[in-house]
């Protein structure tokens, strides 16, 4: 593993970039600011490498990072209705930052904009962060941890852990944007996606779940067989019109708490395939509908739908939906999840 200075915060704190590399030519770069995945170089069948994740060359651009490129999100990923939830008889109010709702805990001071402590390993790097009771509105003194491991099987493995001295909401994810042709390749709508999910969480305006799990069969949400992402993304179907394309939670099949294959994506040339494995119940498939045109790494012009996200997580607004799988953790229930992105 290689460690290098990447920059400093406005307060002078040092930000380091950590490079993990395997013998097959795959290379990942992550930093202690936000535990962010900055780049991921993946070889194709001919050994040609491409950086397949969106990001920036300068650390200063991550101080804004309005699209959350590469970021670890927490304590809670995705949306919470009306920016509040009740737990153990107490109502907790959060940042109102997505219409009347809360998105990704806090865009301004979230964990994606904190300096994390680092534990260095030979094939991995672990980032650790402490949050005090009430930080961003969430209860409990918490210790969060995310470990990135790069394996010889071309797997980027993310192991998340968390503990809290009070019951609290813990639902972390990684918000990396992928384009298997390369981060600078432009539109990704020719990618072919498979999602092992028979249902999705129906949404209201504002992308808040209604509480109903709707079957994908007969709808544009059906990716049970491989389907080009762009085939139905711009149709008149109401669920897609509400968010300008795909930005929904799929209820993953065979949720038992064990890691299993939940999704796979290939680029149009099939030169690269990414498989996603997780032990979580849901995945937010986001097609980059609101990426604003701007410059990214190496002067690349990023654009709408230039990349996609597969954010493994508990369902959105699970704190306000008792029928959803619970993301409440505390003294009697430690938080641990695993997600693996495997490339072929």
Backbone torsions as a table, in degrees:
resi	resn	phi	psi	omega
1	UNK	NA	137.8	179.8
2	UNK	-108.4	139.0	178.5
3	UNK	-123.1	132.1	179.3
4	UNK	-145.1	151.9	177.7
5	UNK	-71.7	129.7	-178.3
6	UNK	-106.5	-21.4	-179.3
7	UNK	157.0	-166.7	179.6
8	UNK	-137.1	153.6	174.3
9	UNK	-75.1	173.2	178.0
10	UNK	-63.7	-20.8	177.6
11	UNK	-93.5	5.6	176.5
12	UNK	88.0	7.5	178.1
13	UNK	-74.8	137.9	-176.8
14	UNK	-77.7	138.1	178.1
15	UNK	-115.7	123.6	-175.8
16	UNK	-111.7	145.7	176.8
17	UNK	-106.8	130.2	-178.2
18	UNK	-114.5	127.0	-178.4
19	UNK	-108.8	124.3	174.2
20	UNK	-108.1	136.4	-177.4
21	UNK	-143.6	139.1	175.7
22	UNK	-107.0	179.5	-175.1
23	UNK	-78.7	-5.9	-177.1
24	UNK	-99.5	7.2	174.4
25	UNK	93.5	4.1	177.7
26	UNK	-87.6	140.6	-173.9
27	UNK	-142.7	132.3	178.0
28	UNK	-122.4	139.8	175.8
29	UNK	-122.9	125.8	-179.8
30	UNK	-130.6	156.3	-178.4
31	UNK	-131.0	160.3	-176.8
32	UNK	-80.2	-6.2	171.4
33	UNK	-86.4	109.8	178.7
34	UNK	73.0	5.1	-173.9
35	UNK	49.9	42.6	-170.4
36	UNK	-87.4	136.8	170.6
37	UNK	-81.9	113.2	-174.0
38	UNK	-89.8	-39.3	178.0
39	UNK	-153.1	155.2	178.9
40	UNK	-146.1	103.0	-178.6
41	UNK	-93.9	123.8	-173.5
42	UNK	-126.8	127.8	177.6
43	UNK	-76.4	150.7	171.4
44	UNK	-93.5	-169.8	-176.6
45	UNK	-64.2	-21.6	178.5
46	UNK	-95.8	3.6	179.4
47	UNK	86.7	5.4	178.7
48	UNK	-81.6	126.1	-176.0
49	UNK	-94.4	144.8	172.4
50	UNK	-139.1	142.9	173.5
51	UNK	-79.8	115.3	-168.9
52	UNK	-101.6	11.8	-179.8
53	UNK	-127.5	141.5	177.8
54	UNK	-71.4	150.4	178.9
55	UNK	177.0	-163.3	-174.6
56	UNK	-131.6	155.1	176.8
57	UNK	-81.2	-29.6	-174.5
58	UNK	-110.0	137.1	-178.7
59	UNK	-63.7	-28.1	-178.9
60	UNK	-60.7	-30.6	179.1
61	UNK	-68.4	-26.1	177.6
62	UNK	-75.1	-15.4	176.2
63	UNK	-68.1	-21.5	174.7
64	UNK	-99.7	-70.6	172.1
65	UNK	45.3	58.7	-175.5
66	UNK	-63.7	-20.3	178.3
67	UNK	-97.1	2.9	178.8
68	UNK	61.9	37.5	-178.9
69	UNK	-54.3	123.5	172.1
70	UNK	69.7	3.4	-166.9
71	UNK	-82.7	147.8	164.9
72	UNK	-83.2	129.7	-175.9
73	UNK	-110.2	137.1	177.4
74	UNK	179.1	175.0	-1.8
75	UNK	-60.6	-23.7	-178.0
76	UNK	-129.0	126.4	174.1
77	UNK	-87.6	156.8	175.3
78	UNK	73.3	-155.5	-165.7
79	UNK	-106.6	149.0	172.5
80	UNK	-126.6	124.0	-174.9
81	UNK	-62.1	133.4	177.3
82	UNK	57.6	18.5	175.0
83	UNK	53.6	39.4	178.8
84	UNK	-158.4	155.1	173.9
85	UNK	-152.4	159.1	179.7
86	UNK	-114.7	131.6	-179.5
87	UNK	-138.6	127.2	-179.5
88	UNK	53.0	38.3	175.2
89	UNK	82.4	3.3	-179.0
90	UNK	-115.7	132.6	176.6
91	UNK	-89.5	133.2	179.2
92	UNK	-115.2	128.7	-178.7
93	UNK	-105.2	135.1	-175.4
94	UNK	-116.3	176.8	178.1
95	UNK	-63.0	131.7	174.8
96	UNK	-89.8	102.1	-170.2
97	UNK	-137.3	9.9	179.5
98	UNK	-147.2	80.0	-167.1
99	UNK	63.7	-131.2	177.7
100	UNK	-85.8	2.7	-170.5
101	UNK	-107.1	176.9	174.4
102	UNK	-108.7	135.9	178.4
103	UNK	-125.6	125.3	173.9
104	UNK	55.9	37.3	173.5
105	UNK	72.7	-64.2	180.0
106	UNK	-165.7	114.6	-177.3
107	UNK	-69.1	-28.2	-174.3
108	UNK	-87.0	-40.2	-174.6
109	UNK	-129.0	25.4	-179.8
110	UNK	-65.9	175.2	-177.7
111	UNK	-68.5	-14.0	175.5
112	UNK	-77.1	-3.5	177.5
113	UNK	-125.3	32.5	177.3
114	UNK	-120.0	154.6	171.3
115	UNK	-86.0	124.5	-179.7
116	UNK	-98.7	147.7	169.8
117	UNK	-72.5	155.5	-171.9
118	UNK	-128.1	136.5	169.3
119	UNK	-117.6	118.1	-175.7
120	UNK	-91.9	136.8	174.5
121	UNK	-124.0	-179.5	-179.5
122	UNK	-75.8	-40.9	-178.4
123	UNK	-118.2	8.6	-174.6
124	UNK	-149.8	164.4	171.1
125	UNK	-139.8	134.5	-176.3
126	UNK	-115.6	130.6	179.2
127	UNK	-108.8	136.0	-175.9
128	UNK	-129.0	142.0	-177.3
129	UNK	-146.8	136.5	175.3
130	UNK	-106.1	135.3	176.8
131	UNK	-122.7	132.6	-178.8
132	UNK	-83.5	160.9	177.5
133	UNK	-55.0	127.0	179.8
134	UNK	91.8	-9.0	178.5
135	UNK	-59.4	124.2	-177.6
136	UNK	61.4	13.9	177.3
137	UNK	95.2	-3.3	-176.1
138	UNK	-93.3	141.5	-179.2
139	UNK	-76.0	157.6	170.8
140	UNK	94.0	139.7	168.2
141	UNK	-79.5	119.1	-169.4
142	UNK	-119.7	148.5	169.1
143	UNK	-121.7	119.7	-178.4
144	UNK	-111.3	151.1	-178.9
145	UNK	-150.0	138.8	171.9
146	UNK	-136.4	130.3	-178.5
147	UNK	-114.3	124.0	173.2
148	UNK	-97.5	127.6	176.3
149	UNK	-127.8	133.0	175.0
150	UNK	-109.2	121.0	-173.7
151	UNK	-102.6	169.8	176.6
152	UNK	-73.2	-11.0	176.8
153	UNK	-90.9	17.0	-178.3
154	UNK	59.4	41.5	176.3
155	UNK	-108.5	131.4	166.3
156	UNK	-100.6	111.1	-174.8
157	UNK	-105.4	132.6	176.7
158	UNK	-118.7	118.6	175.7
159	UNK	-110.8	121.9	-179.5
160	UNK	-107.3	138.1	174.7
161	UNK	-136.2	149.4	177.7
162	UNK	-155.9	147.9	174.7
163	UNK	-138.7	154.4	-179.3
164	UNK	-149.2	144.9	179.0
165	UNK	-84.9	-2.2	173.6
166	UNK	-137.6	157.6	172.9
167	UNK	-59.6	136.0	-176.1
168	UNK	-153.9	174.7	178.4
169	UNK	-97.9	120.7	176.3
170	UNK	-129.6	118.4	-176.8
171	UNK	-155.4	83.1	-173.9
172	UNK	-95.5	158.6	175.2
173	UNK	-155.2	174.8	171.7
174	UNK	-114.7	134.6	-171.4
175	UNK	-107.2	41.7	178.8
176	UNK	-72.9	141.7	176.2
177	UNK	-103.4	122.9	-175.4
178	UNK	-109.1	141.6	164.0
179	UNK	-140.1	113.4	-171.6
180	UNK	-74.4	-8.3	170.3
181	UNK	-85.3	-13.5	-176.2
182	UNK	126.9	147.6	-176.4
183	UNK	-60.5	-22.5	-175.3
184	UNK	-104.1	17.2	-171.1
185	UNK	-87.6	-7.5	-179.4
186	UNK	89.0	-150.1	-172.2
187	UNK	-55.1	143.9	-179.6
188	UNK	-114.5	14.9	-173.6
189	UNK	-68.5	-13.2	175.4
190	UNK	-83.1	-7.6	175.4
191	UNK	-62.1	148.4	-179.6
192	UNK	-109.7	125.3	-172.8
193	UNK	-115.9	140.7	168.3
194	UNK	-123.9	130.3	176.9
195	UNK	-126.2	124.4	-179.7
196	UNK	-86.4	78.4	-176.8
197	UNK	-151.8	128.6	178.2
198	UNK	-95.0	-11.1	-179.3
199	UNK	-138.5	161.0	172.1
200	UNK	-137.1	164.0	178.2
201	UNK	-88.7	114.4	178.1
202	UNK	-61.0	143.8	-177.5
203	UNK	-120.5	158.5	171.2
204	UNK	-99.3	172.4	168.8
205	UNK	-53.4	135.7	-173.2
206	UNK	94.8	-0.6	176.3
207	UNK	65.3	24.2	175.1
208	UNK	-87.1	132.4	178.9
209	UNK	-61.5	144.4	173.7
210	UNK	-77.4	-16.4	-173.6
211	UNK	101.8	-11.1	-178.6
212	UNK	-94.6	137.2	172.7
213	UNK	-95.6	116.9	-173.8
214	UNK	-104.4	139.7	178.0
215	UNK	-68.3	142.4	178.3
216	UNK	-79.5	-21.0	-175.1
217	UNK	-57.5	130.6	179.0
218	UNK	79.1	10.7	-179.1
219	UNK	-126.9	166.6	175.2
220	UNK	-65.2	-8.4	-179.3
221	UNK	-83.3	-1.4	-175.1
222	UNK	-84.3	102.5	175.2
223	UNK	-116.4	25.9	-179.2
224	UNK	-65.8	-27.7	169.1
225	UNK	-111.1	151.9	-176.9
226	UNK	-54.5	131.7	-178.2
227	UNK	-145.5	139.1	176.0
228	UNK	-62.3	132.1	-175.6
229	UNK	-59.3	-37.5	-175.0
230	UNK	-81.0	-4.3	-172.3
231	UNK	-59.0	-42.7	-174.0
232	UNK	-127.1	12.2	-169.8
233	UNK	-68.5	-27.6	-175.8
234	UNK	-107.9	24.2	178.7
235	UNK	-74.8	-179.7	-177.2
236	UNK	-91.9	6.1	-179.3
237	UNK	-62.5	131.7	-168.5
238	UNK	-58.3	-42.8	-177.5
239	UNK	-59.9	-35.1	177.3
240	UNK	-76.8	-37.9	-179.6
241	UNK	-63.9	-29.9	-178.3
242	UNK	-61.4	-31.3	-175.5
243	UNK	-127.5	14.2	174.9
244	UNK	71.2	26.6	-178.3
245	UNK	135.7	-156.4	179.2
246	UNK	-79.4	121.1	171.6
247	UNK	-160.3	66.9	-171.7
248	UNK	-136.1	162.7	175.0
249	UNK	-96.9	125.7	173.2
250	UNK	-96.2	135.8	179.5
251	UNK	-86.9	104.5	-169.0
252	UNK	-72.1	139.9	-179.9
253	UNK	-67.8	156.6	170.7
254	UNK	60.0	40.9	177.4
255	UNK	-76.8	109.4	178.0
256	UNK	-130.1	1.8	-174.6
257	UNK	93.0	-0.9	178.3
258	UNK	-102.2	151.3	178.3
259	UNK	-71.6	131.3	177.5
260	UNK	-148.9	163.5	177.1
261	UNK	-69.5	126.1	-178.4
262	UNK	-120.0	-19.6	-177.1
263	UNK	-159.9	156.5	171.2
264	UNK	-147.0	147.3	-179.4
265	UNK	-137.5	137.7	173.4
266	UNK	-128.0	147.4	172.1
267	UNK	-76.5	170.4	-172.0
268	UNK	-61.7	-35.4	179.9
269	UNK	-80.5	-7.5	-177.2
270	UNK	59.6	26.6	176.9
271	UNK	-78.5	-19.9	175.5
272	UNK	-141.7	139.9	174.4
273	UNK	-129.3	136.9	175.5
274	UNK	-116.7	126.0	173.1
275	UNK	-104.7	142.7	-179.9
276	UNK	-117.1	127.7	177.8
277	UNK	-120.7	142.1	176.9
278	UNK	-159.8	162.6	173.3
279	UNK	-103.3	9.0	-175.5
280	UNK	-91.3	163.2	-176.1
281	UNK	-85.3	-17.5	-173.0
282	UNK	-138.9	162.3	171.8
283	UNK	-143.0	130.9	174.9
284	UNK	-89.8	109.8	173.5
285	UNK	-90.9	114.4	-178.1
286	UNK	-119.2	125.5	-174.1
287	UNK	-94.6	20.8	176.3
288	UNK	65.3	36.3	-173.4
289	UNK	-64.9	-26.7	-176.0
290	UNK	-120.2	23.3	169.7
291	UNK	-63.1	124.3	-180.0
292	UNK	-87.4	141.5	178.2
293	UNK	-57.0	125.5	177.0
294	UNK	-167.5	172.8	-177.0
295	UNK	-88.2	135.6	176.4
296	UNK	-115.5	-150.6	-178.3
297	UNK	-58.5	142.2	176.3
298	UNK	56.4	28.9	177.9
299	UNK	73.2	14.3	-179.9
300	UNK	-65.8	141.8	176.5
301	UNK	-89.9	107.0	177.9
302	UNK	-83.1	149.3	-175.6
303	UNK	-147.3	169.7	177.2
304	UNK	-55.1	132.4	-179.9
305	UNK	60.1	31.4	174.6
306	UNK	-81.8	-7.4	179.5
307	UNK	-163.5	167.4	-179.3
308	UNK	-129.7	159.0	175.2
309	UNK	-119.7	144.5	168.8
310	UNK	-126.7	91.9	-171.7
311	UNK	-96.8	100.6	179.2
312	UNK	-71.3	136.9	-172.9
313	UNK	-174.9	173.9	164.1
314	UNK	-73.8	163.3	-174.8
315	UNK	-62.8	151.7	174.9
316	UNK	-60.2	145.8	176.5
317	UNK	57.1	27.4	-178.9
318	UNK	-62.0	-25.3	179.7
319	UNK	-66.0	-23.8	-179.7
320	UNK	-106.8	6.7	-178.6
321	UNK	-126.8	92.0	-175.5
322	UNK	-58.6	-24.2	-179.0
323	UNK	-79.7	-14.2	179.0
324	UNK	-77.9	155.8	173.6
325	UNK	-54.4	134.5	-171.6
326	UNK	-77.2	134.4	172.8
327	UNK	-111.8	28.7	177.0
328	UNK	-92.6	125.2	-178.9
329	UNK	-132.8	157.5	-177.9
330	UNK	-176.5	-152.3	-175.9
331	UNK	-58.2	-29.7	-177.4
332	UNK	-101.5	2.2	-179.2
333	UNK	-150.7	102.8	178.4
334	UNK	-77.4	153.2	-179.1
335	UNK	-97.2	126.8	173.6
336	UNK	-151.5	129.8	175.0
337	UNK	-143.5	158.8	179.0
338	UNK	-133.9	135.9	172.1
339	UNK	-132.9	137.2	-178.5
340	UNK	-127.0	129.9	171.0
341	UNK	-107.3	111.4	-177.2
342	UNK	-109.9	133.4	-174.3
343	UNK	-114.9	138.0	176.2
344	UNK	-129.1	NA	NA
